[in-house]
Amino acid sequence: MSQQTIPLARYILLVSIGTLIEWYDFFVVGIAAALVWPLLYYPPGDPAAAFAAALATYGAIFFSRPIGALIFGHLGDKIGRKTLLIWTLILTGIGMAGLALAPTYAAIGIMASILILIFRLIQGLGLGGEYGGAATILTEFVAESKRRGFYTSFLQATTAGGAFLAILGLFLATTYMPREEFMNIGWRILIGVGAIALIVGAIIRYKLIESPIFQRLVSKGAVIRSPSILAFKREWKKMLLLALVWTYIVTIFAIIFFPTGLSYMTLLKIPPTIINVALLAGALTGIFACIIGGAISDIIGRKRVLLISAILTIIASYSYYALVNTLNPINVIIANIFLNFSYFFGFGVLAAFLAEQFLTYYRYTSAGFSYQLGAAITGIFTVFLLPFAIVSAGGLLQAWLYIFFMATALCILSIITNFLLKETKDVKIE
């Protein structure tokens, strides 16, 4: 199958569907971490400590993702993007199956806590290799287009789409299952469905064609022996800056919107129906915000969209708590919509912005590691700073001001870093 025989829309779908499933799995585990794990996988008696430990386990994935980016990126730059994109789904599926089947603390004691951490880290390896390959192969496929930001924004939108599907699954499960049944088996079903879907996604990806640009590299005999070494030798400063410019997005998503926001609104005793509607509205907004941001970046540039997004996110982070704390259903929904629009607007440009920065020789490695290094910074916040803030403040409800200050600091860091990077919307990809 050649580039001429596969429509662009179908190619985007083939690339994005696996990533969509990966993100569904990522967020459905967030549901388990927020609602189930504190009760089932840690010693009883200290709810705040159990919740903090569950969040830390949830966030541990951010440290294995850069390792996955390096492993899969190195191989993807040597043997091709398509093959590695299939294996990322298989590896993530193994991690998901383990999480779905892991016995509880009551059954095997502290080993239960260790098992879910191990399977979470395995999931992170697969997800870490996924993004760089998907962003690279899609950007290279549309390399000659002046609408790269728009086309690749559909890949970015799968993050919000995965969150939407996970929240929808939560809504359906909690609506049609008694609470005890959901705690026992319902959350495992949600994760198990994701594991099965990953295998289906891997099969679907066999229909992908290899990146035409990488094929040309192979035909010239120009594939290099050690792409990851060359990438770090030439581009380590750029990879660090790119990680810092976008990390506010994923960090604020994790420490404010999901799964933390789910727990925050639950503790405020906001009715579950309102919580689900607010979360679904926020995730749906994120899908459209990604596409809007990507499209606009083809006109005004990737950097300006990220700059606007960071400024909006500072405002939205404070507004989130100001509105949610009123307990008014309309305000709660608006808070989630505004917050998600603010950072997903910038997120929409990321696949193009990262892939455009690097040469084909090491694009998979460099784009993937830049992204996952930003995710690792999120790990510092979710694994260490957020649990510390929650315990120090005496609970999640009391910690909101600390969380807002963290969010603001990250946005300011992004704004500063933004001025140190070059615009890429008109760069030639080769």
N, C-alpha and C positions, 0 to 999 in steps of 0.2 A: 504494500500500500504506500503510495507516494503522497507528498504534500499536496499535489494537485487533485488527488482523488478523495480527500477528506475535507469536508466543509469546516470552516473556522469554528462555527458554533458547536459542532460535534466534538472537535478537538478540545475546546475549552471544557465541555462537559466531561469528556473522558479523563482529562487531567484533574478536574475539580471534584469529581464524585468521590474519589478515594480520600481526598483531603477533607471533604465534608463529613465523611464517616469518621475519620480520625478525630475531628473536632467534636462531633457528637459524643464519642467515647470519652474525650478529655473532660467534657462538661458533665456528662452523666456520672462520672466518678466524683465530680465536685458535689453533686447532689448527695451521693453516699457519704462523702466526707463531712458535709454540713449536717445531715440529718440522722445518719445511721452509725457511722464508725465510732463517734464518741460514746455511744451506748453499748456497742457490740465488741469493740476491739481493744479496749483499754481498761485498766483496773477501775472498779466502781469507787465512788466516794468523793471524787473531786471533779465536778462537771466542767469547771473552767479549764482545768489542766487537761482533761480528756479532749475537750474541744480544741484547745491549742495544739495538742499532739496530733489530732486528726488533720488540722490545717497544715501542720508541718509535714505530715506524710503526703498530703495532697500536693504541697509545694515542692517536695523533693524531686519531682519530675523535672523541674527547671534546671537541676544540676546534671541530670543524665542526658538531657536534650543536646547540649553542646558536644558531648562525646559522640552521640549518634550522628550529629551534623558532620563531625570530622571523619568518622568511619565511612559513612555512606557518601559523603561529599568526595573524599579521596578516590573511592572506587568509582563513583559516578563520573568523575572527570577522566578516569582511565578507560572504563569499559562501556560507558554509556549511561544516559539518564533513565531510560525506560526500565531496564532490568532492575536497577536499585529501587525504583519507585514501587515495583511489585513486592520486593522483599521488605520494604518499610511497613507495608500493610500486614504482611504475615507476622513480623516480629511484634507489632503492636497488638495483633490478635492474640498472640500467646500471653502477653501481659494482661489483656482484658479477661481472657478465659480464667487465668489464675485468680484475678480479683473476684470474679463471679463465684468461684468455687471455694474460696478461702474459708476455713473453719473459724469460729469465733473465739474470743478470749475465754468464754465459759467452757469451751471444749478443750483447748490446748494451751491456755495460759498466754504468757508473754510471746510465745512463738507466733501467735496469731498477728500481733502487732508487727513482728518482723516480716512475716510473709506478705502482708499487704504492702509494706514498704518495698520489698524486693520486686514484686510484680508491678508496682507503680514505676520503679526505676526502669524495668524492662520496657514498659509502655513508653517511657520517655526516650529510650534509645530509638525506637521506631519512629516516634513523632519527630524526633530531632533530625532524622534523615529525610523525612517526608517533605518538609517545607522547602528546603533549598533546591531539591530536585524538581518539585512542582513549579516553583517560581522560575527556575532556570529554563526548563523545557518549554514552558508556555511563552516566556519572554523571547526566547530564541525563535520560536515558531512565528511570532508576529514581529520579528526584528525590524522589518522594512516598513512597518506601518507607523503613521504619525499618531495613532490612537493606542499606543502600547499601554498607557495608564488606564484607559477605559477597559481594554480587553483583559488585562491582568487583574483588574479590580474584582472580577467575578470569582477569581481564585481567593482573593482576600475576603470576599463576602461569605465564603464557606465557614469562616470562624463564627460569625454571627449566626449563620444558618445552622451550624452544629449546636450552638447554644439554644437556638429556638427549638430544635428537635428534642434536645435533652429536657428542656423545660416543659415542652408539650407532653413528653413521655411521663414526666413527674405529675403533671396535671391529670392525665388519664389514669395513671396508676393510683394516685391518692383519691381520685374521685370514685373509682369503681372497686377499690380494695379497702377493707377495714385496715386501720392503722397497724394492728398487730401483724396482719398478713403482709403488708408492705414492708415492715421492718424485717420480717423473716425471709421472704422470698421475692417480693415485688422489686426491690432495688437490684437484686441479682438478675432478674429477668431483663431489666433495662440494660444492664451491662452485658449480659449474655447475647442479647440481640445485636449489640454493637460488635461483639467479637465475631459473630456469624457474618455480619454485613461486611466486615473487613476482608474476609476470605472471598466473598462475592466481588468486592471491589478489586481485589488482586486479579481475579479472573478477567474482569472487565478491562483492566489495564493492559492485558495482552493485545488489545486492539489498537493501542497507541502506536504511532510511528515514532522512531527516534528523531531527535532534534535535527533538522536539516543542517544547521550550522555545525553541530558536532559531527555529523556524517561527513561533511566537507573536511573537517579537521582530520578524521580518520583516513579519508582518501588521500590526503596529502602526506600521511605518515607523520603528522605533527603533534600527536598526542604525547604529552611529556610523561616521564617516568614517575616523578614525585610531585604531583600537583599541590598537595597540601603544604609541602615544605616551601615550594616556590611562592605560594600564596602568602604564607606568613613572613617570608623574607621580604617580599615586595609591598604587601598591603596591610600589615598588622595595624598601623595607625588608622587607616581608613576603616578597617573592620571594627575597631574600638569605637570610633566616632559614630559609625552607623548603628552600633548597638546602643549607644547612649541617646541617640536622637529619637529613637522610637520606644524605648523601654517604658516610658510613662504610660503607654497605651495598655500593654498587657498587665502591667503592675496595678494600675488603677482599676482595670476590669476585675482583677482577682481580689484586691483588698477592699473594694467598695461594692461592685455590682454582683459578682458571682464567684464563689458561693457565699462570700461574706454577707452580701446584701440580703440573700435569702434568710440567713440566720438572724441578721439584724431586724428585719421586718417581722420575723416570727417572734422574736423576743419582745417586740413592741405590741404583740398580740393583734396585729393587723390580720383580718380574716384571710384564710388561705386562698380563697377565690380572688381577692384583690391582689394578693402577692403574685399569684400565677399570671393574672392578667397584666400586671405591671412588668413582670419579667419577660413575658412574651412580647409585649409592646416594645420594650427596650431592645430585645434581640432582633425583632423585625425591623425596627428603625435602623439598627446597625447594618443590616443587609443593604438597605437603600443608601445609607450614608457612605458605605464603602464605594459603591458604584458612582455616586455623585462626586465623591472626592477624587476617584480615579479619572473620571471624565474631565473635571475642572483642571486637574494637574496637567492634562495635555495642552491646556491653554495658558495657564499662569505659572506652571512649573510644579515639580514635586515638593521643593523646599517651602514654597509659600503656602501650600496646602497644609503641610506639617506644622508650620508656624501658626497659622490660623487655628488649627486643631488644638495645639498646646495651650494657647491663650483661652480658647473656649472651655477647655477641660478644667482649668483652674476655677473658672466661674461655675461650671456645672458640678464640680466636686463639692463645693460649699452648698450650692443650691440643693443638691441631693439630700443632704441631712436636714437643711432648713425646711424642705418640703415634706420629706418622709416623717419627720418628727411631729408634724401637725396631725398625723393620723387620718387626714382627709383623703378618701380614696382617689379623687381626681388629682390631688397634689402628688400622691404616691406614684401614680401612673406617669404624670408629667415629669417627675424627678428622674425616673428610669429612662424615659424617652430622651430627655435633654442630655443626660450623662452619656448615653450610648451614641447619640449623634455626634457629640463633641469629639470623642477619641476615634470612633470608627471612620469619621470623615478623613482623618489623617492616615488611618490604617489602610485605606483603599489604595494609596499610592505605593505601598511598601514593596510589593513584588517587583514592580518595574524599577523603582528607585534602587533597590539592592542589586538586582541583576544587571542593571545598566552600568554599575560602577566598576565591573570587573571584566577581564578578558576571558574568552571561551576556555582557554587552557585550564583555568582553575575557578570558573564561575560557580559551579555547584558547591565546591568547598567554601569559597569566600562568602557567597550570598547566604548559604545555609548557616555558617558559623556566625556571621554578623547578626543574623536573626536570633539564633539560639543563645548567643552571648547576652543579648538584651533580655532574653527569657531567664538566663541565669541570675541576672541582677534582680529580676522579679523574685527569684527564689530566696534571695537575701531578705526581701521584705516579707514574703509569705511564711518562710520557715523560721525566721528569727525575729524581725522587728514587729510584725503584726501580732504573733503570739505574746511577745514581751509586752507590747502596749496593752493587749487585752488583760493579761494577768496583773500588770502594774496598775491599771485603771480600775480593776475590780470587776471587769466584765466588758463585753463587747459594746453595750449601750453607752457605757461611760468613756469608751476609747475613741469616739468618733472625731474629736478635735485633733487628737494625735494622728489619726488616719488622714485627715484633711491636710495637715502640715506635711506629711509624707508625700501626698499627691502633689501639692504645690511645689515642693522641692524638686520632684522629678520633672514636672513641666518646665520649670525654670532651667534645669539642666538641659532639657531638649532644646529650648530656645537658644541657649548659648552655643550648644553644639551645632545647631542648624547653620550658624554663620560661618562655621569652619569647613563645611562641605560644599562641593561644587554641584551646580544644577546639571541634570542629566537628560532632560526630556528630549533634547535634540541630538544626543550623542549617537554615533553610528555603532551598532553592535556587530562585532566581527571576531 
